[in-house]
Amino acid sequence: MKAGSLRIMNQDTLYQYRLLMAKTGRETEEEWLPLWMHLKDTAGIMEKLAKKWVPDSIPAAAGMNCSQFLTTAKFLGAVHDIGKATSYFQSIITQNCPQKYDEITGSGFVVNKKYRSAGKTPHAYAGQWILQSDMNEFHIPESLALVVGSHHGKPISYDYIMGETDMIKAYPVNFFGVEEDNTSRRLWEASWYAIMDQALHLAGVPRTDALPVLMPEAQVLLSGLLIIADWIASNTDYFPLLSLDDPGAEGAYPSRVEEGWARVSFPERWSSDIHLMDQEIFKERFDFWPNEVQAQMLKAVNDSKTPGLFVLEAQMGIGKTEAALGAAEILVSQNHNGGIFFGLPTQATSNGLFRRLYNWAQKVSEETVNAVRLAHGSAEFNEEYHKLALQGMSNVDEDEREQDRLGVHPWFQGNKRALLSDFVIGTVDQFLMASLKRKHFMLRHFGLAGKVVVIDECHAYDAYMNAYLDRSLQWMAAYGVPVILLSATLPSERRKELVECYAKAYSKYRLGKRRPDITYTRSDWKENTSYPLLTWTDGETVKQTDIRQSLPDKSVTIRYVNTIPDMIRLLDERLQDGGCGCIIANTVKAAQEIYTVCVHSMEQVRVILYHAQFTVPDRYEKEKQLLDKMGKSSCDSDRNRLILIGTQVLEQSLDYDADIMVTQLCPIDLLLQRIGRLHRHDKRNEKMPNYSRPDRLGKPECIILRDGENSYDSGSSAVYGEYLLMKTEQVLGTELKIPGDISHLVQMVYDLGNDLELTGDAYECAKDTYKNDLKTKKQSAKRYLLKAPSGKEISNILDTMEESSEKAAEASVRDSVSSVEVLLMKENADGDILFVKNDADKMPILSAFRIPDREEGRMVAMQRLRLPHIFSSTWNRGSVIEELEEQNRKKLAEWQMSPWICGELVLLLDQNNRTELNGCLLSYSFEKGLEYTRKEDEDAGERI
C-alpha cells in the first residue's frame, strides 16, 4: 500500500469492527457504547472545543494555524482510543458483559480470558504503537501518535517499555489474542484500518502523510485538549450509553454531538476588543484615573509589537494590581488569548483579591458568559466563591445572564481543571506546578497557554520555588504567553535572571534559534536601581524605562525597643488619643505571647490576633474583621485604640492601614512590605473620608522589637537565617524614604558581593550557610522539575515522576515538609461531636456513629488548620499521623464514608477545647488560635 493511502473496508469487516466495545455501564451491565461511536463523539467534541472555546493563541502556541489545528484535533479525537481495538482491552471490558463477549468472539475476534503480560499494554500506549508500528502502513508521524499515547495524562516512557522498539512485536497476544498470523490477527488489523478510515474522513484529510509533525509544545497542548474532549465524551450525562441490543446508528449524528455539547453548556470564549487602552477606558474599568506607574505600564504594552515578559517594580499601595489588569486586557486582545491567571503568594492574599478581580472581570465580560475560578486548596470554603459555585452557570436562563454574565462553571471544578476557566485567581503554586513532573500536566499547560499570566509579589519566593518559576517562564516563552511580574522589592540580580530566562527561552524555543539573539536598549538595565522601574521584552529585545512620579517620598521613622514591656509602654502613649497599631511577629508562638501580654497589660485596648493556625471559618472572620476595622472604609470609632497582631499573613496584599507599626526584624524586602501597610492610605479625603489620623500618629513610625540585647530571637533566625537579618540591621538607620530608599536598600542586602563592612566569624558562618542553602535548594528542586521544552518529543518527560495528591504536589513546589493538616472538632461528655466556634450553639450536633450529610461534611471540612511545625518534623511526623489515625479509627470510623471527610485526619478536643498529642498539650480559642506546650515543660512548671 502506498504511503498514506486508505484501505477500503468491506461491509463484513465494518460490521465486525462495530461490535467492539468502548464503554460499559457502571450502574448496570445492560448498557454499552460501541468504540466507533465513542470515537465519533470525541472527534465531534474536539471540533466544538476548537471552534467555540479554544482561543486563537492556543494554535499559535502550538506552531499551527487555526485550520491545521482544527483538522489535527478532529483526527486525534477520532483515533485516540484505537488501542481499545485489541484483544487484551476487549477481554477486560467484556468480563461483566457476556452477551457482547459472545458477539465479538463469534464474529472471529480472539479474546482470551487470561494474559501472561496483563497490564503491559494499557490502551493509550497500545494505541500509540498501533499508529507508529512498522508492522502497519499508517505512516503517522511519531509526534502525533505520541499524543494518543498521552491522553491518559502521562506520555510513554522508554523505561516503561524496557527498550522495546515495537510493543506489538513484543506482546502480540495482547493485541491479537494469538501469536501466529491467522484470521483473527488480520481481523484486528482490519479494525485498525476501519478506525483510520473513519478518522481521516471525519478530519477531512485525504492521506495520512498530510498530517503534521508536531513540535513538543503542540504535543503538550493537543494532549491537553484531547484529555478534555475525552472526559466530556465519556460522561454519560452528556453522551448516554445504549442498551445492549442497540448497535448504534450513523443516523444519530450529528445530532448526538450537538445535544451532548448543549448539555455541557460550556462558557463562551472570552476575548478583548481593547487593542489600545487610554485613560478613559482605564477609568471605566477601575473608577479612577491611571497614575504615572499605571500609565507607563499601559504605554509599554500598547507600544509592544511582540509582547513577552513585563516586570513592574513599584512601591506598595501604588496600584500595581490595576496596572496589571489593564495591561492584561490589552494583551488578551493583541495576543488573541482567552483569559487571565492571577497568582499570589498565599491563600489569604488570593481570597483578599478575589472580589477585586471579580469586579474587573464583570466589566470586561459584558458581551459573553464566562467562567471564573478561585484556585487554591481551600477555595471551596470561601463563602463568596461557594455561593457562586452553588449558583453555577449551566442552568442560568438568559434573563439572569443579562444581569450577571460571570459565574463558576461546574465542569471546571476539580484540581486538574483548575486553570481552564477564563478568569483564574489563586496561589502561585498553580503556576509553579506547570513545571512539576506530574500526571496530567498538559491540562495545566493548556489552561495557561490560552491566558495572560500575572504573578504578584514575585520577590516572595525562595531559591527552590524560583527554580519552578523559571522553568514555568521558559514554557510560557515557548508558547508565546505574555507574563506580568509584580514586585515592590525585587533584587536586581533576580530581575536579570527572570528577564533573561524568558527572553532566551523565547529565542531558543519559540523562534528555534540555537543561540539566543537578545538585544538591549540600555546597557545598564541589569544594575539599574531606579524606582519605580519597568523592564520588558518585545520579541528578542529587552527594554527598560524609569518611571517618574509626582508623589513625594514618605519619611518613616525607625525606632528600636528591647522588650515587650517597652513596646507596651510606647504603644500606650502613642494610642492615647486613638488610632490603631499593628504588630507583626515572625512566628505564631511569638505572636500569641505578644497578644497575651497586650491583653493583660493595656487598658481600654481592643486586640485582634491573626495568623495561619486558625480554622478556615475563623480566619475568614478575622480577615473580615481587620479589613472592616482598618481598611479603606474604617472610621475613628473602628480604629480607636485597636491593635492588630499577626505573622507574615499581614505582610502582603491585605489592604489595611496602620497608624503605627511594630515588627520583629526580618529581611529588608519583607520589612519594606510590612512598612507598606503603615499609613497606606495617605489621601484621607479620597480613600478614608471618615477618619483623621491623631496628631501623635501623624508621622509614620516603625518600631523594631528586639530580643533584649539581641537583635532578633531564635525563632526569627530559624525562619529567615542570620545572614539577611544581619545585613538588614546594618542598612537600617533612623529614617526610611518610601519609595526612594526601597531599591537601594534591597540591592545592598541581597548583593552577595557587598558585605556592608560586616566582619567576624559569626557573619562569615551566616553567609556560608546562606550560600549553601541557596545551592541546596536549587539542587533539590531538580528532583521534581519538568524538563524544558526542548527536543522533538515529550516522551520520557515524566520519568521519575512520583504520584502525589494535590496537597503533596503543592508542597513539592514549596520545599517544605508537608505540614500535618487536621480538621478540628470537639467531643463533649456525652460523646457528641461539636464544632469549635464561639457560636457553636448555632451549629449542628453530630454523632460519631453517623455519616455527616453533604452540608455537614462540608462544614466539618472547613474546620481545617495546619498543626505547628513541631508536629511535622522528620523524627515525629509519622508518629503524629499514626496517633491521629488510631483516634479516628476508634471514634470516627463512620465519618470516612463522607466524601468531604474521607482521607482527612480529625483532631478531637475535649469539651474545654484541650487535648494531648505526641507529648504536647494543645488548646484552641477564637482569640488565640491553636496553642501548644510540651507536656514535659508543663509538668516541670507544676513541680516548681
N, C-alpha and C positions, 0 to 999 in steps of 0.2 A: 504494500500500500504506500502511495506517495506521502511525503511528509505533510502532515496537516490535513489530509483529505478525510472525508467522512465515510463511515461504513454503513450502508443502508441495511436496516434491520427488517427481517421478515416478520409477519404477523405472529407466528408461533413464538418466536423469541421475545417479541414485545409483550405478549401475553404472559410468558413465564417470568420476565423481569418485573412485571407489575404485581406479582404475587409477593414480592419481598417486602418485609416489614421495616418501618422506621420507628413507630411508636406503638405502645400498648397502654391500656387504661391502668391507672394506679388504683382507682377505687373498685374497678370491676374488670374481669377478664373478658368481657363481652364486647370490648371496643378495640379498635386498632386504627392505624394510619399507614397507608402504603408509602413506601420510600419515594416513589415518583411524585406523590402529592406533596410530601414534606419538602422536597427539593423545589418544586414549583412555588410553594408557599414562601420559602426562604428567598428565592430569587425575586418574587414579587415584592417582598418587604425590603430587600436590598434596593430595588428600584424606587420604591416610595421614599425610603430614607434619603437616598442620594438626590432625588429631585426636590423633595419638600422640606427636608430637615438639615441635611449636611450643608454647612456654609461653604462658599466657594474657596475659602482659604485652605480647606482640607485637601481637595485635589491638587491645589498649588503646592501644598506642603509635601504631597506625595510625588511631586515632579510630573504631574499629568494635567491635561486639560479636562474640563468637566465631562465632555463626551466620552473620552477614553476611560475616565474614572467610572462613569456610569456603566459602560459596557463591561468593564472588568468586574465591577461589583456584582452585576447580574450573573455573569458566568460563574463567579465563585459561589454565590448563593445556590446556583443550580447544580453544582458539582460537589459541594462541601462534604456531604455525607456519603460519597461514593464508597468509603471504607465500610459502610454498613452492608454493602453488597458482597459479603464474604461469608464463608461457611461458619467461622467462629462467632461472628456477631449474630447471625440468624439463629445459631444454636442457643445463645443467651436469651434473646428476646422471645423465642417461641417456647421457652420452658414452661410457662404457665398458659400457653395458648395452643393446645394440641391440634385444634382444627386447622390453624394456619401452618403448623409444622407438617401435618399430613398433606396439605395442599402444595406446599413448597417442595417437599421431598417427592411427592407424587408426580411433580412436573419434570423431574430429572435432576434437581439440585441435590448434591450430597451434603447433608447437615448431620454431623456426628453429635453424640451425647457427651463425649469427653475429648479433651485435647491435652496432649502432653505439654504443649507450650502455651497453656492458657495464660492470658494476660500479657503475652509478648507483643501482641498486635492490636492495641486499642484502636478503635475505628478511625480516629482522627489521623493517627500516624499511618495506619493501613491505607487510608485514602491518599495521603501524600505519596506513598510508594507506588500505589497503583498508577498515579498520574506520571511519575517520573521514571518508572522502571523501564529498562531497555527491553524487557520482555513484551511490553506493549508498544504500540506505534503511535502514541498520542503526541509526542514531541512538544510537551508542555514545558515551558521554562521552569527550572527548578525553583526559582524565586516565587513563582505563582503557586506551585504545588506546596511550597512551604507554608503558605497562608492556610491552605486546607489542613495541614498538619498541626497548625497552631490554634485552630478555632475552639479548642477547649482550654485555652489560656496559657499553654506552655509549648514553645517551639521545640521541635525534636532535638535531642542531644545525641551526639555520636557516641558518648559514653553509654547511653541507654541501649543502643543497638550493638554495642561492643565490636565496632569495627566492620560490621556487615555492610556491604555496598548495595545489597538489594534484599529487603525483607521478604519479598515474595519467594525468592530462591531459598532463603534461609528457613522459612516457615510455610512451605506450600500447603500443608494440611489445614492451617488456619485460614488460608484464602480459598482453597478449592475443596476441602474435605478429603482429598486424596493426594498422594504424592505423584502418581504417574499421570501422564497425559491421557485423558479419556473424555467421554461425552460431557460429564459433569464439569470438568475443568473448562471445556470450551463454552459451556453454558454460562458459567460465572463470568468468563471473559466477555461473552456477548452482552451480558447485563451491563458491564462497564461501558461498552461501546454505545449501548442504548442511552445510558446516562449522559455520556459525552455528546451524543447527537442532540438530545433534548437541551443540554446546556448551551451548546453553540447556537441552536435555533432561538432559544429564549434571549440570548445575549445579542443576537443579530451578527454573529461572527461566522464567516464562511469557512474558515480554516483555522486550525489550532496554531499554525505558525504566524497568524496575525495577532496573536495575543502578546501583550507586552512583557518585557523583562522588568522586574520591579527592583528598585533600589531599596536599601534597608528601611528608609523612612516610610515608603509605600507599603512594604510588608507589614510593618507595625500598624499603620493606620487602617489598612484593609482588613487585617486580622481583627482589630477592634470593632470595625463596622460589622464584620461577619458574625462576631460573637453577639452583638446587639440584635442583629436580624434573626439569628438562630434562636436566641432566647424568646423573642417575640413570636416567631413562627412555631415554637414548641409549647407555647402557652395555650392550653385547651380552652381558656376563656375567650381567646381571640380566634383560634383555629380549632374547632371541635373535632373530636375523633369520630370515626364511623362505626357503625355496627359491624360485627364480624361478617355478616352476609352481604355487606355493601362493598363492592370492589372499587368504588370511586369512579368518577366520570370526568372526562375532559370538559364536558359542558358546564362543570361547576366553576370554570374560570372564564373571565377574570373576576366574576362577582365574589368568589370566595376571598380573594385577596383584598378587594375593595371593602368588603364587610369586616374582615379582620382588622384592616388598617383603621377603619372607623371606630371599632371597639377600643383600640389602643388609645385613640384620641390624643395623639402626640401634639405637643405645642407647636405653634408656628415658628419658623426660623426667624430669629431677630436680626435685624440689620439696621445700621445707622445711615441716615442721609446727610449727616453733618460732616461734609468733607473738609470744611474750614469752620472754625469756631471763633466768633467775635465776642466782644464784651457783652453785647445784648443777649446773645444766646446763653452765655455763661450765667448771666443774672437770672434768666428764666429758669435755669436748672437749680441754682443754689440760693436765689433770693438776695444776693449781694454782688457788688461789682468785683472783678478779679483784682487782687493786689499785684505788686511787682513780681513776686515769685510765681504766682499762677499765670500771669500774663506772659512771662518769659517761657514757661513750660508750654503753653498753647502755641506760642510763636515757633518754638523749635519743632514741635510736631507738625504744625501747619506747613513749615518750610521743608520738611524732610521728604526726599524722593523715595528712599528705601529705608523706612524707619526700622530700627532694631532695638537696642537697649538704651534706656534712659535712666540715669542715676541722678536723683534730685536730693541735694543736701541743703537743708534749711532748718531753722530753729523750730522748737516745739511750739505748737499752737498757731503757726502761721497759715495753716490751711493746705498742707501737703495732700491730704485726702481728696479735697475738692480739685486740686490741681491734677491729680492722677485720674480722677473720674472724668474730668473734662477732656484730658488728653486721650483717655481710653475711648471715649465716644468718637473722636476724630479718627483714631487708629482703626477702630472697627470698620468705619466707612472706607478708609484708604486701603485696608488690607483684606476687605471682604470677610471679616471674622463674624462670629455669631454669638458673642457673649464676652463676659469678663470673669476672671478669677481673682479674688482679692484675698491675699494670705496675710495673716497676722501671727504674732508670736504665741499667743495663748488663747484658751477658750474664752476667758473673761474679756479680752480685747475684741475677739470675734463677736461675742454677744453684744458688746457695747457699740460696735459699729453696724450691727445688722440693720437697725432701724434707719440709719442714715443712708446706707446702700439701698435699702428697700425703697425709700422715698425717691431717691435718684432714679432707680430702675423703673418706678411707676411713671415718671415723667418721660423717660426715653423709650418706653414701650407702649405708647398711646395707640399705635396703629395695629399692634399684634398682641396675641395672647401668649405670654412667655412664662417660663418656669424659673423659680428661684430656689436656692438650696443653701442651708446653713450646714457646713460640713466640718463637724468635729465629733469627738467621742460622746459628748453629752448633748448633742443638738436636739434630740427628741425630748429633752427635759426643759428646753427653753419654751416657756408658756406661749410667748408671742408666735414663735415658729410652729409650735404644736397646734395652735388654733388654725394657722394657715394650712397645715398638713391635714387636719380633720376636715376642713372645708374642701380641700382638693381642687382639681380642675376639670376632671373628666365629666362631671355631672352638672357643671355650672351652665345655666342657659345663657343665651345671647344677650338678654337684657341685663343680667347681672354682670356679664363680661364687659359691657359698655362702661360700667362704673369701676370695676376692678379687674384689670387685664393682666394681673401678675399673681401667680399662685404656686403652690407646691404640687408638682405632678407625682402621683403615686408610683409611676413606673420608675422614676429616678431616685426613689428611696432605696436604701441599701448601700453598704460601704463600697462595693465595687463600682457602683454607678454614681458615686459622689460628685464627680466633676462633669457630668453630662448635661446638667441643667444650663440654661442660658446665663443666669447670674448666680455665681457661687461665691460665698464668703465663708472662710474657715481658717483653721490654723495652718501655718506654713508647712506643717507636716504633710498635708495633702499634696503640696508641690514637691517637697523633698522625696516623697515616696515614688515619684515618677522615675527616680534613679535607684530604686531599691529592687534587688533581684526578687521578684515576687510574681506568682502566677496572676494572670490577667492584667499585667502591667500595661498591655495595649489599650485597655479601656481608659486608663488614666491619661495616657498619651493622646488618645483620640479626643478626650474632653479638653485637654489643654491646647492641642494644635488648632482648635477652632476658636480660640479665645485670645483676648489681650490679657496678659498676666500682670498683676500688680502685687508686689511684695513690700509690706511695710516693716519698718524697724529692721532693715537688713543688716544692721550692725550687731543685732542681738543674738547672733548665733556663734557657737564656738567652732574650733577647727574641725571637729568631727562633722557637725552639721554643714559646715561650709563645703566639705567635700561633696555632699549630696546636692547642695545648692549649685555648685559649679557644674556638676555633671548634668543637672536638670537644665541649666542655662545652655549647655552645649547642645542638648537635644532640641531646645526651643530655637536656637540659632539654625540648626539643621532644618527645622520646619519653617523657618522664617517668621516665627511668632514674635510680635512686639512684646517687650518686657519693660515694666517700670519699677525701679527700685527706689524706695524712700528711706531716708535716714536723717536724723538730726546730728549724729555723732559718728561719722564713718571715718576710720583711719585712712589716710591717703594711699597707703600700701594696699589696703583691701579694695579700695576703689579701683586701683590699677589692675588688680587681679580679676575683678569682676568684669571690667570693660574688655580687657584683653581676652578673657575666657570666651566671652560671647563673640567678639569680633573675629578672633582666629577660627572659632568653630564655624562661623558663618562663611568665611572664606574657604575653609577646608571642606566642610560637609555640604554646605548649601551650593557653593559655586564649584566645588570639585577641584580646587587647586591643591597641588601637593604642598606648596609652601604658601602660607598666608601672606597676602599682599596688602598690608594695612598702612594707610597714610594718616597723618595727624595735622590738624590745623594749628596746633600750638605745641611748641617744643617743651614747654614746662607743664603740660597737662597732668603729669604724674605727681609732681611735687606741689602743685598749686594749692595754697591754703586759703584762698579767697573764700568768702562765706557771705551769703548763700552761694551755691555753686551748682551748675547743671552740666553734666557730661553725657554725651550720647553718641551713638553710632548711626551713620547714614550710609548704608551699604558697607563698604570697606574703609570708610573714613570716620575717624574719631574726632568729634567736635566738642568744644567746651566754651562756656560763657560764664563770666562773673555776673551775679545779679545784684544790681544796686537797689538799695531800699531807702525810702524816705523816713522809715521809723528810726527813732534814736535808740541807742543801746540802753538796756535796763541794768542799773547797778544793783548787785546783790551783795549784801554784807555777809561775810563768813565769820562765825564765832565758834568757839570750842567750849564744851563743858566736859568735866571729867567723870561725873557720876550722875545717876538718875535723880537723886535729890537735888543736885544743882540744876538739872534740867527742869524739874518741877517748879522750883522757885522762879526760874526765868520765865516759864510759860505762864505761871500765875500772875506775874507782874505784867506781861505783855497783853494778856487777855482780860485785864482788869476792866476795860471799857467795852468789852465784847469782842467779836471776831472769832475766827476758828484757826486751829493749828493742825498740822499733820506730822506724825512721827512714823518714819519708815525704818524698820529693823531688817537685818539680813537673814534672820531665821525665825521660824514660827515660835519657837520656845522663847526667844528674846522678846518678841512682840507681846506674847502672853504675860511675861514677867513685867514688862513696862505697863501694860494695861492694868494689872493688879495694883501696882504702886499708884498709878494715876487715880484710879477709882477710890482708893483708900486715903489718898493724901490731898486731893484737891476738892474743895467745896464748891458746890453750885456749878459743877462742870459736867457736861454730858460727854460720854466717851463711846466711840464705835470701834470695834476691833474687826478687821477684815483680813483674811489670809486664805490659804488653799485648803486648810483642814477643817472646813465646814461642809455639811451635806449640801447637795446641789440646791435644794429649796432655800436653805439658809443663806447660801452665797448670793443667790439672786435677790433675796430680800434685802440683804445688807448692801449689795451693789446699788439697788434702787434707793435705799435709804441715804447712802452717801452722795449720790448724784442729786437727790432732792434737796439735801441739806447744804451741799457745797457746789452744786452745778450752776449753770448759767441763769437759772430761774430762781436761785435762792435769794432770800431776803434777810434783813437784820435778825429777825427772830429765829430763823432757821439756823443761822451761823453763830448765834450768841453763845460764847464760851463753850464751843464744841471742839473736841479733839478726835481726830481720826488717826487710828494706829493700825499699821499693817506691815506687809512684807513687799516683795518685788511685784506683787499683783497691782500695787498702787503706782508702779513706775511708768507704765506705758499705756497709751491710748485711752485711758479713762479721762473724761473731760470734766475734771473738777478743779476748783480754785482754792488754794490755801493762803491764809493771810501771813502765816509764819510756818517754817518747816524745821523739823529736827530729823536728822538721819545719821545712822551709823556710816562709817567710812566705807566706800565701795569704789570700784574702778571709775575713772573720770567720766567715761561716756555714760555710765549708768547714773552717776551723781548728777550730771547735767540733765539727764532725762527726769530725774526726781525734781530738780530745781525748776524744770519746765512746768510743774504744777503749782509753783509759787507765784502768786499774783498773775495767774494765767490770763484772766480776763480783765485787762487793764482799762479798757474803754468802758467805764462804768455805765454811762448813759445808753450805750448801744447794746452791750452784752449783759449787764446785770443792773437794770434800771432801778431795782428795788433795794439796792444795797450800797452803802457808802462805807469805805474802809475806815476803821477807827484811827485816830492820829498816831497812837502808839505803834500801829502796824502799817503806817503809811509807806515805809521804805522796806523793800523785800529783804528778808533776813533768813539765812540758812544756818542752823546750829549743828555742828558736828559733835555727836555724842561719842566720847572716848571711853575706854575701859580703864578707868583710874589713871594711872601714869602711862598706860599703854595706849597706842593709837587705835587699836582695834582688838576685839575679843577673839577667842579661839574659833567661835562659830563663823565669824566673818572670814578668817583666814582659811577655814575648811571649805567655804563656799567659793571664794574667789582666788585663793592663793595669795602669797605675801608680796610677790613682785609688783603687781599692778597697784596694790594698796600702798606700798612704799613710794612708788613713783607718783601716785595721785596726791598723797600727802605732801610730797616735795613741791608740786607745782601750785598747790593751793596757797593763796595769800590771804589777805583780809577782805578782798573785794573781787567780784567777778563782773565782767561786762557781757551781757547777753543781748545779741548773739555774737558780739565782736570777739570774745575770747574762745568761743567753742572750738573752732577748727584748730587753732594754735595749741590749745591745751591737749586735745585728743591726739594730735600728731606727736607732741612731745612724749606723752605717756606711752604710746604704742610703738615708738621708734626704738627698735632693739639696739640701734647704734648710739643712742643718746642716753647715757646713764644719769644725767641731771646732777652730776657731781656726787652721786651716791657711791659709797665705797664700803669695804668691810666684808668679813666672811658671811655674815647673815644675808647681806644683799646679794653677793655673788651666788650663794647657795639658792636663794629665792629665784634668781634669774635663770640659773641652770635648770631648776625644777620646772619653771615656766616653759623654757625651750624644749625640754624633754617631753613635757605634757603635750605641746603642740605636735611634736613629731609622732608621739604615740597615738594621738587622736587621728591624725591623718592616715597613719598606717592601719589603725583599727577599722576605719571606715571602709577600707578596700574590700573587706570580707564580704560585705553585702552589696557592694556598689555595682550597678548595672554598667555594662560596657558602653563606651562611647559609640556614636552611630557611624562606625567605620566598617570596611569590608564590603562584601557583596551580599551576605545573607545574615539573618538573625538566628541561624542555627547555633546552639550552644550558648545563647545569650543568658540563659538562666541556669547554666551549670553551677553546681554547688549551692543552688537555691535551697533555703530551708522553709518548709511550710510553717506558716505562722498566722495567728489571729490578727485582727485589725489592731488591737491594743499592742500586741507584741511588735507588729510592724511599725507602729508609731514610736515605740521605744527604740527600735532598731535605728531610726534616723536621729535619735537624740542622745546616743551614747550614755545611756543611764540604765542602771539596773532597774528593771520594771518594778515600780512600787506595788506593794500589795494593796489592791483595791477591795473595799468591802462595802456592803450595804448595812447601814447602822439602824438597828431596831432595838426594842427593849422588851423584856418579859416581866410581867407582874407576878404577884404572889400566887395568883390563880392559874398561872401558866398561859394566860392570854398574851398575844404578841401585839405590842403597841408601837406607835410612831414616836420618834424622839423630837417633839416640837413643843413650842410654847402653847400652841393651840391644839394640842393632841386630842383634847376632848371633842374637837370637831372632826377628827379623823376616825375612820372605821377601826373597830377592834377585830383583829384577825385571829384565826385559830392555827396552831401549829400542825393540825391534823387535816386541814382542808386546803385545797389548792386555791390560791387567790384568783379571783376573776380577772379579766383583762385590765380593767381600770385600777383595781387594787394592785395587780402586778406591776403596772407602770408606776404607781405611787411608791411602792417598795423600791423599785429600781432607781428612783430618784434620790433615795437616801444614801447616795454614793459619796464616798470620800476615800482618799488615799492615806494609808497609815504612814506615820512618820518614818523617815529613812532607817531609823534604828531597827525597824521590823523587816527591812529588805536587804540586810547585809548578806554577803555571801555565806557567812557562817550560821545564820539563823533563819534565812528566808524559807527554807524548806520546812523547818520545824514549825514556823508560824502558820504556814499554809496547812500542814498536817493537823495542827491543833484546831484550826477553824473548820477544816473538812470533817473532822471527827465530831465536833459540836453540831455541825449541820446535819450529819448522818443521824445523830441521836435525836435531835429535836425538830428538825425541819425537813425531813426526807421528802414529804409530800410537795414541798414548795419547788423542788427541782422539776416538777411537771409543768410549771408555769413557763411559757416562752419568754417572759420578761426576766425571770429569775434563774432559769436553767444555766448552770455553769458558774453562777455567782457565789461569792462567799458572804454569808450574813454574820455580822458580829453582833451578838446579843448582849445588851447591857442589862443590869438588874433594874428594879423599879426606882432606884436612886441614880440612875444613869451612870453606873460604875461597873467595871468588870476587871478581870485579870487576863493577861495574855502574854505568854512567853516570858514570865518572870517580871512583868511590868503591871502596874496599876493604871487603868485607863478610866477617864471620865469625860463626859461631854455636856456642854451647855450652849445655848444660843449665844450667850455673851462671849464665851472664850473659845468655842470650838472643841476639838479633841485635844485633851492633855494627857501626858503620861509621866509617871515617875517610876524609876526602878524600884522593885519591891525591896531590894536589899537596902536602898537608901532610906525608904520609909521605915523599915524595921530598925535601922540604926538610929533614926531620929527618935523612935519610941524608947529605945534602950537608954538614950541620952536623957 
